[in-house]
Each structure stands twice: as C-alpha cells, then as structure tokens.
Amino acid sequence: MKKIYYLKSCSTCQKIIAQLHITNDVVLQNIKEEKITEEQLNEMALLAGSYNQLFSKVALKYRAMGLNKLSLTEENYKKYILEEYTFLKRPVVIINNKIFIGSSKSNVSALISEFNP
C-alpha cells in the first residue's frame, strides 16, 4: 500500500509529490478536504513511534493557541492533530509498513529512493 497524506494548497507538498512516480495504486488524501480519522492517525503513530513525531510545531496555530508554552502529552498531540489538520507534519507517506514524515531534506531523499522504482 502507498498512501500520501498531504495538503493540496501546500507548495512544499506539491514539490515533493511532483518528484514521485504516482501510479494508480497510490492513494492521495488531501487532509483539508478529507479529515484524517482516528484509525488513520493511530496507524501513523504506530509506524512513527509517537504522535509527537507527527505533530508540526511550525504550524501557525501552535503559537497562536499558546501550545508552545504548554507541556504537551501524547494524548494532547493526538487530540490537536485530529481537531486541526494543520498540526499534522506533512506530507506523511506510508509505503507498506514504512513511514516518511515531513519535508526535511534527508526524509525527502529517503522517500524518493523508496517510492520511485
């Protein structure tokens, strides 16, 4: 299974996706139009090792809501990601049982190597 959780309006997501050979077996989920479910988030967290790994601390709402001043727990990270799509670090790509999170150079390089034949 190949699945990409992304934000259609995010230019970084678009650039990364453009580097991948998208075939008919790839599921693309625009998280703004189709919210991620608790089941999907739980699967991501299991592969990532924690909800914290999936949480974006650069999201504008992170500071606006004062979350940067709090000590967040795993349950908090999960709750906020489910409530507001902007808190999911993106893109999140699942290839079989491997997960690639975010847009760091090393992550994108590993993703492209794994994703493209």
WOURTA-V667089 format. One record per backbone hydrogen bond with DSSP energy under -1.0 kcal/mol. NH is the residue of the N-H (numbers start at 1). CO is the residue of the C=O. E is the energy in kcal/mol with one decimal. If there is no record, write none. Layout:
# WOURTA-V667089
nh:NH co:CO e:E
nh:NH co:CO e:E
This chain:
# WOURTA-V667089
nh:3 co:94 e:-2.5
nh:4 co:27 e:-3.0
nh:5 co:92 e:-3.3
nh:6 co:29 e:-2.3
nh:10 co:7 e:-1.9
nh:14 co:10 e:-2.2
nh:15 co:11 e:-2.3
nh:16 co:12 e:-2.2
nh:17 co:13 e:-2.8
nh:18 co:14 e:-2.1
nh:19 co:16 e:-1.2
nh:20 co:17 e:-1.6
nh:22 co:20 e:-1.3
nh:26 co:23 e:-1.8
nh:27 co:2 e:-2.7
nh:29 co:4 e:-3.1
nh:31 co:6 e:-2.8
nh:34 co:30 e:-2.8
nh:41 co:37 e:-2.5
nh:42 co:38 e:-2.7
nh:43 co:39 e:-2.1
nh:44 co:40 e:-2.3
nh:45 co:41 e:-2.7
nh:46 co:42 e:-2.3
nh:47 co:43 e:-2.1
nh:48 co:44 e:-2.7
nh:49 co:45 e:-2.5
nh:54 co:51 e:-1.1
nh:55 co:52 e:-1.0
nh:56 co:87 e:-2.7
nh:62 co:59 e:-1.5
nh:64 co:60 e:-1.8
nh:65 co:61 e:-2.5
nh:66 co:63 e:-1.5
nh:67 co:62 e:-1.7
nh:69 co:66 e:-1.4
nh:70 co:67 e:-1.5
nh:77 co:73 e:-2.5
nh:78 co:74 e:-2.4
nh:79 co:75 e:-2.6
nh:80 co:76 e:-2.8
nh:81 co:77 e:-2.3
nh:82 co:78 e:-2.3
nh:83 co:79 e:-2.0
nh:84 co:80 e:-2.4
nh:87 co:84 e:-2.1
nh:88 co:85 e:-1.8
nh:89 co:54 e:-3.5
nh:92 co:5 e:-2.4
nh:93 co:100 e:-2.8
nh:94 co:3 e:-2.9
nh:95 co:98 e:-2.6
nh:96 co:1 e:-3.5
nh:98 co:95 e:-2.4
nh:100 co:93 e:-2.5
nh:102 co:91 e:-2.4
nh:108 co:104 e:-2.8
nh:109 co:105 e:-2.3
nh:110 co:106 e:-2.2
nh:111 co:107 e:-2.6
nh:112 co:108 e:-2.7
nh:113 co:109 e:-2.1
nh:114 co:110 e:-2.2
nh:115 co:111 e:-3.3
nh:116 co:112 e:-2.3
